[in-house]
């Protein structure tokens, strides 16, 4: 470069798009669910949202840490999800951030979930909220609650697996 010219460096780190291995844009994930529950099975469901809610989700604003799903009169509902109001929506266009939201699944799937929840005493927990082909989806986990000792045991198992993987990695690289 010539004299007196300088290269401009970006002031901030480049924006990392939160996409998973399938190309879905992740909006929110419930990391605590895997610690508090043994996830038996997972399902994907659509969700009924208003326009301002979708716009708020596109900005990446949502909290699903305390959320749960339940079956009421043959319909699946998601409670405890907080989607803050979209900044540009005012008055009629605004939405209630903590309202119950209807989930979309086939009737047979809902009946199967309802049966498993009532008989096996399982809980329906949202694991993640993401965009798939332009539509908002919820990954629901069918989980059994863990007690405090179970949580400790799961953490210990995870730590031992991590230590084994590190040791194996060092062994492969030739370091001891």
Residue frames as qw, qx, qy, qz and C-alpha x, y, z in Angstrom:
[[0.000, 0.888, 0.459, 0.000, 0.00, 0.00, 0.00],
 [0.368, 0.634, -0.015, 0.680, 1.01, 3.51, -0.61],
 [0.288, -0.012, -0.462, 0.839, 2.11, 6.10, 1.83],
 [0.262, -0.032, 0.191, -0.945, -0.65, 7.59, 3.96],
 [0.705, -0.141, -0.415, -0.558, -3.17, 4.82, 3.36],
 [0.242, -0.253, 0.823, -0.447, -4.30, 2.64, 6.20],
 [0.383, -0.203, -0.848, -0.305, -6.37, -0.47, 6.29],
 [0.506, -0.348, 0.188, -0.767, -9.57, -0.22, 8.21],
 [0.214, -0.031, -0.963, 0.158, -10.27, -3.02, 10.64],
 [0.472, -0.566, -0.497, -0.458, -13.78, -3.71, 11.83],
 [0.211, -0.526, 0.443, -0.695, -14.46, -2.37, 15.29],
 [0.750, -0.195, 0.430, -0.463, -16.55, -5.37, 16.29],
 [0.328, -0.146, 0.919, 0.166, -16.20, -9.06, 15.73],
 [0.343, -0.006, -0.623, -0.703, -18.15, -10.36, 12.73],
 [0.687, -0.102, 0.264, -0.669, -21.72, -11.35, 13.54],
 [0.004, -0.130, 0.989, 0.074, -22.02, -15.10, 14.00],
 [0.656, -0.091, -0.285, -0.693, -25.27, -16.46, 12.71],
 [0.436, -0.214, 0.791, -0.371, -26.69, -19.01, 15.13],
 [0.787, 0.225, -0.321, -0.477, -27.50, -21.83, 12.75],
 [0.746, -0.299, 0.587, -0.095, -27.44, -25.53, 13.50],
 [0.334, -0.255, 0.803, 0.422, -26.15, -28.33, 11.28],
 [0.386, 0.499, 0.764, 0.136, -29.42, -28.44, 9.32],
 [0.189, 0.289, 0.298, 0.890, -29.29, -24.75, 8.39],
 [0.300, -0.774, -0.529, -0.174, -32.04, -23.72, 10.81],
 [0.124, 0.549, -0.257, 0.785, -31.60, -20.33, 12.50],
 [0.489, -0.388, -0.699, 0.349, -31.68, -20.87, 16.25],
 [0.172, -0.748, -0.100, -0.633, -33.59, -18.22, 18.19],
 [0.440, -0.593, 0.460, -0.493, -33.54, -19.64, 21.74],
 [0.676, 0.064, -0.734, 0.020, -32.45, -22.85, 23.40],
 [0.688, -0.615, 0.106, -0.370, -33.29, -24.33, 26.77],
 [0.454, 0.456, -0.724, 0.250, -29.93, -25.64, 27.99],
 [0.335, -0.323, 0.645, -0.606, -31.27, -26.16, 31.50],
 [0.868, 0.041, -0.020, -0.495, -33.78, -28.72, 30.23],
 [0.784, 0.298, -0.542, 0.065, -31.06, -31.28, 29.51],
 [0.159, 0.338, -0.714, 0.592, -29.75, -30.87, 33.05],
 [0.452, -0.119, 0.474, -0.746, -33.11, -31.01, 34.82],
 [0.853, 0.192, 0.204, -0.440, -34.75, -33.74, 32.70],
 [0.422, -0.144, 0.834, 0.327, -33.88, -37.05, 31.09],
 [0.509, 0.436, -0.193, -0.717, -35.11, -36.40, 27.55],
 [0.666, 0.078, 0.740, -0.052, -36.80, -39.57, 26.31],
 [0.483, 0.460, 0.615, 0.421, -37.94, -38.34, 22.90],
 [0.029, -0.463, 0.004, 0.886, -38.15, -35.09, 20.95],
 [0.385, 0.629, 0.661, 0.142, -40.73, -33.73, 18.53],
 [0.151, -0.023, 0.201, 0.968, -41.03, -30.74, 16.21],
 [0.115, 0.713, 0.676, -0.149, -44.11, -28.54, 16.31],
 [0.174, 0.519, 0.241, 0.801, -45.23, -25.38, 14.56],
 [0.193, -0.449, -0.529, 0.694, -46.38, -22.42, 16.60],
 [0.110, 0.803, 0.489, 0.322, -49.17, -19.86, 16.06],
 [0.395, -0.374, -0.142, 0.827, -47.71, -16.35, 16.31],
 [0.250, 0.914, 0.257, -0.188, -48.71, -12.81, 15.42],
 [0.618, 0.690, -0.022, 0.377, -46.64, -10.70, 13.04],
 [0.100, -0.873, 0.339, -0.335, -44.95, -8.63, 15.73],
 [0.811, -0.439, 0.386, -0.029, -43.94, -11.83, 17.55],
 [0.884, 0.304, 0.181, 0.305, -42.26, -13.19, 14.43],
 [0.340, 0.829, -0.145, 0.419, -40.41, -9.90, 13.94],
 [0.453, -0.769, 0.386, -0.235, -39.23, -9.96, 17.55],
 [0.915, -0.165, 0.352, 0.108, -38.03, -13.55, 17.05],
 [0.730, 0.589, 0.030, 0.345, -36.15, -12.58, 13.89],
 [0.024, 0.859, -0.333, 0.389, -34.22, -10.13, 16.06],
 [0.575, 0.173, -0.733, 0.319, -33.37, -13.08, 18.33],
 [0.234, -0.313, 0.480, -0.785, -35.40, -12.07, 21.36],
 [0.799, -0.270, -0.356, -0.403, -37.06, -14.93, 23.24],
 [0.147, -0.423, 0.782, -0.433, -36.77, -16.72, 26.57],
 [0.799, -0.101, -0.444, -0.392, -37.91, -20.33, 26.97],
 [0.195, 0.331, -0.813, 0.438, -36.10, -21.29, 30.19],
 [0.296, 0.035, 0.714, -0.633, -39.26, -21.56, 32.32],
 [0.602, 0.172, -0.278, -0.728, -41.59, -22.73, 29.55],
 [0.338, 0.007, 0.935, -0.110, -43.64, -25.91, 29.37],
 [0.421, 0.007, -0.548, -0.723, -46.22, -27.43, 27.06],
 [0.341, 0.109, 0.829, -0.429, -49.49, -29.13, 27.94],
 [0.130, -0.251, -0.798, -0.533, -52.46, -30.72, 26.23],
 [0.268, 0.285, 0.499, -0.774, -55.82, -29.02, 26.86],
 [0.654, 0.484, 0.339, -0.472, -58.97, -30.32, 25.13],
 [0.827, 0.324, 0.400, 0.227, -56.95, -32.14, 22.48],
 [0.402, 0.866, -0.068, 0.288, -54.85, -29.06, 21.65],
 [0.758, -0.134, -0.191, 0.609, -51.21, -28.47, 22.49],
 [0.062, -0.974, -0.063, -0.211, -50.39, -25.18, 24.25],
 [0.652, 0.166, -0.302, 0.676, -47.05, -23.61, 25.13],
 [0.363, -0.909, -0.174, -0.109, -46.92, -21.57, 28.35],
 [0.640, -0.661, 0.106, 0.377, -44.13, -19.56, 29.94],
 [0.619, 0.258, 0.273, 0.689, -42.44, -18.38, 26.73],
 [0.085, -0.832, -0.150, 0.528, -41.50, -14.72, 26.88],
 [0.509, 0.394, 0.384, 0.662, -41.29, -12.92, 23.54],
 [0.145, -0.519, -0.223, 0.813, -40.72, -9.23, 24.22],
 [0.434, 0.801, 0.340, -0.234, -42.74, -6.72, 22.20],
 [0.618, 0.357, 0.290, 0.638, -41.33, -5.69, 18.84],
 [0.268, -0.385, -0.139, 0.872, -39.96, -2.14, 19.11],
 [0.070, 0.019, -0.392, -0.917, -41.71, -0.82, 15.99],
 [0.307, -0.461, -0.767, -0.324, -45.14, -2.29, 16.84],
 [0.076, -0.018, 0.421, -0.904, -47.39, 0.05, 18.79],
 [0.559, 0.070, 0.141, -0.814, -51.00, -0.12, 19.92],
 [0.895, 0.162, 0.103, -0.403, -52.99, -2.69, 17.98],
 [0.726, 0.501, -0.471, 0.011, -49.91, -4.26, 16.38],
 [0.056, -0.531, 0.748, -0.394, -48.27, -5.04, 19.74],
 [0.759, -0.152, -0.609, -0.175, -48.66, -8.41, 21.45],
 [0.688, -0.654, 0.197, -0.244, -48.82, -9.75, 25.01],
 [0.246, 0.640, -0.725, 0.061, -45.29, -11.05, 25.73],
 [0.173, -0.244, 0.902, -0.312, -46.33, -13.85, 28.12],
 [0.762, 0.109, 0.055, -0.636, -49.48, -15.23, 26.52],
 [0.686, -0.047, 0.726, 0.022, -50.11, -18.94, 25.94],
 [0.341, 0.520, -0.503, -0.600, -49.31, -19.95, 22.37],
 [0.911, 0.162, 0.260, -0.275, -50.92, -22.76, 20.42],
 [0.232, -0.452, 0.789, 0.347, -48.64, -25.44, 19.00],
 [0.750, 0.395, -0.167, -0.504, -49.39, -27.17, 15.70],
 [0.144, -0.282, 0.944, 0.094, -49.06, -30.95, 15.40],
 [0.498, -0.097, -0.704, -0.496, -51.15, -33.73, 13.88],
 [0.703, -0.421, 0.056, -0.570, -54.01, -34.95, 16.04],
 [0.952, -0.068, -0.296, 0.048, -52.55, -38.46, 16.32],
 [0.528, 0.326, -0.438, 0.650, -49.22, -37.06, 17.50],
 [0.268, -0.482, 0.272, -0.789, -50.97, -34.92, 20.13],
 [0.875, -0.299, -0.084, -0.373, -52.98, -37.92, 21.35],
 [0.860, 0.108, -0.390, 0.310, -49.79, -40.00, 21.55],
 [0.248, 0.414, -0.411, 0.773, -48.03, -37.27, 23.54],
 [0.537, -0.452, 0.125, -0.701, -51.01, -36.85, 25.85],
 [0.947, -0.169, -0.239, -0.131, -51.11, -40.59, 26.49],
 [0.721, 0.196, -0.420, 0.515, -47.37, -40.76, 27.27],
 [0.003, -0.477, 0.324, -0.817, -47.51, -37.72, 29.55],
 [0.676, -0.414, 0.080, -0.604, -50.44, -39.04, 31.57],
 [0.971, -0.123, -0.201, -0.046, -49.34, -42.68, 31.88],
 [0.793, 0.127, -0.282, 0.525, -45.56, -42.34, 32.27],
 [0.372, -0.872, -0.161, 0.273, -45.70, -39.05, 34.25],
 [0.595, 0.093, 0.218, 0.768, -43.48, -37.25, 31.76],
 [0.016, 0.783, 0.162, -0.600, -43.20, -33.53, 31.06],
 [0.587, 0.633, 0.322, 0.389, -43.29, -31.67, 27.73],
 [0.362, -0.728, 0.063, 0.578, -40.43, -29.18, 27.70],
 [0.559, 0.828, -0.017, 0.033, -39.47, -26.86, 24.83],
 [0.803, -0.245, 0.172, 0.515, -35.82, -27.54, 23.98],
 [0.302, -0.207, 0.291, 0.883, -35.32, -24.94, 21.27],
 [0.378, 0.795, 0.345, -0.326, -37.08, -22.32, 19.19],
 [0.358, -0.307, 0.545, 0.693, -35.84, -21.87, 15.62],
 [0.541, 0.584, -0.090, -0.598, -36.67, -20.82, 12.06],
 [0.497, -0.026, 0.818, 0.289, -37.00, -23.61, 9.49],
 [0.241, 0.361, 0.666, 0.607, -37.63, -22.55, 5.91],
 [0.084, -0.350, -0.122, -0.925, -38.96, -19.20, 7.11],
 [0.646, -0.531, -0.336, -0.434, -41.37, -20.66, 9.70],
 [0.224, -0.557, 0.613, -0.515, -40.95, -20.72, 13.47],
 [0.804, -0.102, -0.575, -0.112, -40.68, -24.20, 14.94],
 [0.480, -0.631, 0.461, -0.399, -40.43, -25.50, 18.49],
 [0.569, 0.180, -0.799, 0.068, -38.50, -28.63, 19.44],
 [0.690, -0.502, 0.153, -0.498, -40.38, -30.29, 22.28],
 [0.295, 0.309, -0.881, 0.203, -38.74, -32.82, 24.54],
 [0.812, -0.403, -0.270, -0.324, -40.60, -35.55, 26.38],
 [0.325, 0.469, -0.653, 0.498, -38.69, -35.72, 29.64],
 [0.732, -0.501, -0.457, 0.061, -38.62, -37.33, 33.04],
 [0.185, -0.909, 0.199, -0.316, -37.61, -35.02, 35.88],
 [0.672, 0.200, -0.562, 0.438, -34.28, -35.63, 37.58],
 [0.603, -0.775, -0.172, 0.076, -33.71, -35.46, 41.30],
 [0.109, -0.930, 0.351, 0.020, -30.71, -33.68, 42.77],
 [0.635, -0.392, 0.641, 0.178, -28.65, -36.89, 43.03],
 [0.741, 0.447, 0.463, 0.191, -29.50, -37.76, 39.41],
 [0.297, 0.951, -0.052, 0.066, -28.28, -34.34, 38.29],
 [0.343, -0.769, 0.532, 0.092, -24.98, -34.84, 40.11],
 [0.743, -0.053, 0.643, 0.178, -24.55, -38.28, 38.57],
 [0.631, 0.699, 0.301, 0.150, -25.27, -36.94, 35.08],
 [0.080, 0.962, -0.259, 0.022, -22.73, -34.14, 35.56],
 [0.537, -0.549, 0.629, 0.125, -20.12, -36.63, 36.81],
 [0.771, 0.258, 0.552, 0.182, -20.73, -38.88, 33.77],
 [0.457, 0.878, 0.093, 0.109, -20.39, -35.92, 31.44],
 [0.170, -0.888, 0.425, 0.036, -17.13, -34.85, 33.10],
 [0.671, -0.290, 0.658, 0.179, -15.64, -38.35, 32.84],
 [0.712, 0.536, 0.416, 0.180, -16.58, -38.55, 29.15],
 [0.226, 0.966, -0.106, 0.067, -14.96, -35.16, 28.58],
 [0.406, -0.718, 0.558, 0.092, -11.78, -36.23, 30.40],
 [0.763, 0.033, 0.616, 0.193, -11.62, -39.46, 28.36],
 [0.587, 0.758, 0.240, 0.155, -12.04, -37.52, 25.11],
 [0.003, -0.951, 0.309, -0.010, -9.26, -35.10, 26.12],
 [0.581, -0.486, 0.640, 0.132, -6.94, -37.96, 27.07],
 [0.763, 0.320, 0.531, 0.182, -7.67, -39.75, 23.82],
 [0.401, 0.910, 0.048, 0.093, -7.02, -36.55, 21.88],
 [0.217, -0.846, 0.484, 0.052, -3.67, -36.06, 23.61],
 [0.719, -0.196, 0.652, 0.143, -2.77, -39.71, 22.97],
 [0.703, 0.590, 0.365, 0.155, -3.56, -39.38, 19.26],
 [0.237, 0.954, -0.146, 0.109, -1.45, -36.23, 18.99],
 [0.771, 0.253, -0.403, 0.424, 1.46, -38.01, 20.69],
 [0.068, -0.567, 0.411, -0.711, 1.42, -35.94, 23.88],
 [0.542, -0.245, -0.786, 0.169, 1.16, -37.63, 27.28]]
